[in-house]
């Protein structure tokens, strides 16, 4: 794709070139670098970067500007584009957003001594370049890996003790073939994680001892067994999390694992669990059995949020109800429960009855009705009365239809 960087402002063009006797003469570029840098110091960073297209001399001049704290570079060029080495040793840069449609080539020496926020969308060519980049960020606190491509990479270790927030996102249009690429992430002080991946690379999270909240959305339709193994490995790395938002796609992916309950990690610290369903997704796409397996592995759970109503095609009523055993968390820990898009189906009502009877210390139940069920006040009252009868002798529970 042909691409040209945005033209510099008219003021810069007038400074650099003037027409004299029918010929363009570049007078400014002949000045010493120290004077050119002084000129650039009066410009906004984005305007200073635009001067790189004026001539060879101007191409990298902006990279040695002092006191640049934030830089946003979007380079949608597919041909090789080499960033000047001085960019990678900036002592003032605290925020860098780098979006490239080509391979990122890095110098042998990298030290972003002040960089706290890094957002990148690049293609890594090999293990060394990928490793070098992250090793050169000693004070990084926020990292966003947006649709990065890992070519010819076999194994990379990303160890950033100062990292607090990590986002990994893969574009839905990206190839979903499995790569023989393993990426291990060590971040002992990470508190927040968002991971949306097609599992093209084998992700491992190691020693995330400070993790507070996480959102996990993984899927891959090529090889269900391998996808399930990678998904379970990913979940094992975040088993110390306190609040987990997990997608229906993830539950569907994990459901293909052999002996799932054996391989599922135990989330000892988890107190809040939300099952997230894409608005366009089929609510029955995940198996309720998988959700039950996870509940068996969350002994301290206090809050459960099911973002979509249950599908009667995947769970039966009465004696065949899939929740035929009571997880420890439901009986002794669960205090809040909410369900969205409630339609009043038999399977959904059975779930509410099950919770009312077995969640001994449940304090509040929020039922967010679908558009069709919202107007049926008589049915809502009928269900509420049935649930309250089941609560007799137990802790008082507030049941709300919203």
N, C-alpha and C positions, 0 to 999 in steps of 0.2 A: 504494500500500500504506500503510495507516495505521500510524503508528509513534509511540511515545512514548519519550522518553529514560527510562532507569531511574530509579526514585524515589530521592531522596536518603535517607541513613540516618535512622533514627528520631531519632537525637540531633540532627541538623540541623533536622528538622521541629519538634522540641520547642523548639529555640532560636528559630526564626523565628516560630512561631505558638503562641498559647495561648488557651484558651477562657476568656472573662471575661463572666459574666452572659449566657451563651447566644450570644455573638457572637465571631467570630474576629478577633483584633487582631494585626496585623503590627507588632511593636514593634522587632525587631532591624533591619529594613530602614530604619528612620528614623535609624539611627546613621550617623555620617560614614563615608565610604569607607575612610579610614585604619584605623578600628576594625574594619570588616568584613574588610578584608584581613588584619588581625592575627588575626581568628578563623579565616579560611581557612588561614592559615599552619600551624595545628595539624592540618589534615586531610591525608590522602593526596591526591595529585593527582587521582585518579579520583573521589574523593568531592567535591573542590572543584568539579570540572567539573559534577557532578550538581546543584549548587546553581543552575545556570543556568535551571532550570525553575521556580524558586520565584516569581519576579516579574521585571518588566522591569528593575528596578535590579540584580538579581543576574545577569542574563543573560550579561553580558560581564565581570563583575567578576573571574572566575577568570583571564581572559587577561592581567591585569596583575600577577599574582602574580610575585614575584621568585624567582630561583634555581630555576625549574622546568627540569630537565635532560632529562627523558624524558616524552613525551606520546603516548598511543595513543587516537586518536579514531575511533570507528566509528559512522557516521551513515547508517544504511540508510533514509533518507527521500528520496522522489522529488521532493518539492516543493523549491523553491529555499531553500537554507539559507545564510545569510551569516555567515561567520566574522568576528569582530571584527578590525579592522586591526592592533591591537596584537599579535596573535598572530604576524603576519608581520614584526615588528621585534624579536623576542625576542633578547636578548643572552646568555641562559643556556641556551637549548634546544639540546641536542646530538643528540637522537634524536626524530624525529617519524614516527609512523605514522598516515596519514590515509586512511580508507576511506569514500567517499561514493557514494551511488547517484544523485546529482544533479550539476548543473553546479558546478564550482569557480569561484567569483568571487573574484578577488584584487584587493587595493588597488593604487594606482598606485606606492606605495613598498614595496619588499620588501627586507629585509636580515636573513637568518638568520646573524648574524656568527659563531655558534659551532656551527652545525648540521653534523654529520659523517655522520649516517645519515638518509636519507629514504626511506620506503616509502609509496607512494601508489597508490590505485585511485580515479580520479576521471574526470569528463568535462570536457575542455577545450573551451571555447566558441569560442575564436578564437586566431589566431597570437600576438597580443600577450600574452594572459594566460598562455599556455604559456611564451613566451619570458621573461616577467618572473619567473615562479616560479624557473626554473633559473638565471637570471642573478643572482638574489638569494641564491645559496648559494655564497659564495666559498671555503669550506673543506670542501665536501662530499667525503666519501670513499666512501660506499656509497649507491647509488641503486637502488631496486626500482620498476619500472613494472608494476603488476599489473592486467591487463585494463583499461587506460585507454582512454577513448573520445575520438577526435579529431574533433570536429564543426566543420565549416566552416574547417578548417585547411588551408592550401595549402603553406606552407613554414616550417619552424622549425629554427633552429640551436641545438643544446645544446652549449655549450662550457664544460667544467669541468676545468681543468688538474689539480685536486687529486684527481679521482675515481680510486678504486682498484678498486672492484668494481661491476659493473653487471648487473642482472637485468631482462630484458624477458620478460613472460609474457602470452600472450593466452589467455583461457578458450576451451575447445573449443566452448562454446555461443554464442560471439560470432559476429556476422555475418561472413562471409568474402568479402564483396564488395570489389573493389579500390577504394580511395579515391585521388583525385588529391591526395595528401598526401605531402610529402617531409619526412623528419626526418633531419637530418645531426647526427651526434654526434662532437664533437672531445674526445678525452681522452688526452692524451699520456702520462699516468702510469697509465693503466688496466692492471691486471695480470690481472684475471679477468672473464670475460664468460659469461653464460648467456642465450641468446636462443631462446625458443620462440614462434614467430609464425606466423600464417596469411597474412602478407604483405599484410594489408589496407592498410598504409601502406608507402611506399617508404623503407626504412631504408638509411642510408649511414653507415659507420663510417670516420672520417677520422683519419689520423695516430695510429694506436694503436701507437706505436713501442715501448711497454714491455710489450705483451701477452704473458702467459705461458701461460695456459690458456683454452680456450673450449669451450662446448657449444652446438651449433647444431642446432635441430630446426625445420625450416620445411616447410610444406605448404599447398597450396591446390588445390581441385579445380574451380574455375570456369573458369580460362583457363590451360592448361598452359604455353603459350609465354610469357605475361606473368609467370607465377609463376616460371618458370625464369630469366627475365631478372632479376627482382628478387632471386632467390636467389643468382645469380652475382655480382650487384652487392654483396650482403651479404658473400659470401665474399671478394670482392676487398678489402674493407675490413679483413679480419683476416688477411691473407696473411703477416704477420710473426709469427704465433702459434707457440709452441714445442710445445704439447700440444693436440691437437684431438679432441674427442668429437663425432662427427657421426651423426645418426640415419639410419636406412634411408629414412625419409620424405624427408629432404633429398636423398639420392642419387636417389630416384625422381623428385623434383621437378626436379632438375638434368638428369636424363637426357633431358628434352624440349627442351633447348636445341639450337639449330642450331649445328653446328661446335663442339661442347662443348669439345674440347681446345684450340681456338683461344682461347676466351673464359675458360677456367679460369685463375685466377691461379696463379703458381708460389709454393709455400710454402717458401721457401729455408731458413727457420729451424725448420721442423717436424721434431721428432725422435720424437714419439709420436702415433700415430693409432689411434683406436678407433671402430669402426662399431657404433653402438648400435641395438638392435632392441627395440621394445616387446614385452613378454611375450605380448600378444594378437595381434601382427602376424604376417603371412605372411612367413616368411624369404625367400621368393622375390620379394617385392614390389619390392625394389630390384634394379637390374640390375648384375650383376657387371662388365659392361663399363664402367659409370660408376666403379666402384671402381678398375678398372684405369687409367682416364683420370686419376684423382686421384693414383695411385701414380706415374704418369709426371711429375707436377708436384710431387713431394716428394723432391728430390734428396738430402736429408740424413736421411731417415727411419731410425731405429734400432729402433723398436718398433712392431709392428702387431698389433692385437687385433680379431678378427672375432667379435662377440658371438653370432653364430648360424651354424650350419652352412650351407654353400652349397646351393642348390636345383638339382637336376639338370635342372629344366625350363628354367633360364636359362643353363646352361653345359654344354658337351659334353665328352666324354672323348677321349683319344688325340690324333690329329693335328688335330682340330677344336677342341682346348682353346683357350679365348679368350685365355689368356695366351701369345700367340704371339710376343711381344717381351718382353725383359727390361728393366724399368725400372732406371735407374741406382742407385736406392736399394736394390733387392733384391740387386744384384750386389756393391755396394761398401760399404753402410752398415748394412743390416738385421742386428741382433744377436739380437732376441727376436721370437718370433711365438707368438700364442695364438689358439685357436679354441674356441668354446663350442658346446654342444649338438651335438657330433659324433656322427653316426649311422653312419659307415662307408660312406656312399654313394660310388658311383664318382667323382662330381665332387669330393667332398671328398678322397678318396684321391689323385686326380690333382693337386689343389692341393698337398698335402703333398709329393708326389713332385717337383713343379715347384720348390717352395721348397728342398727338400733338394739338388736338383741345381744350382740357380742362385744361391741365397743363399750366396755363398762364405764369408762370415765369420759366418754364423749360429751362435750359441752355445747357444741354448735354444729348444725348441719345446714349448709346453704345449698338450695336447689335453684339453679338458674334455668328457668323454663324456656323451651323453644317458642317461637312465635305462635305456633298452633296450640300449644298447651297452655300458654300464658292466660288465655281468656277463659279457660275451663276452671272457674273458681270452685265449683262443686266437687270436681275430681280432686283438686288440691286439698280441700278440706277433708275429703274422705281418706286420702293417703295420710295426711297429718294425724288423723284420729287413730288409724291403724298403727302408725309408728309410735305414738305416745303410749298406747296400750302395751306395746312390747318393751317400753322403757320403765314400766312399773317396777319399783324396788331398786332402780338404778339411779345414778347421778342425773339430775335434771338436765335435759338437753333442749336448747332452743332450736326449733326447726323453722326455717324461713324459706318461703317460695318467692323468688325474686325475678 
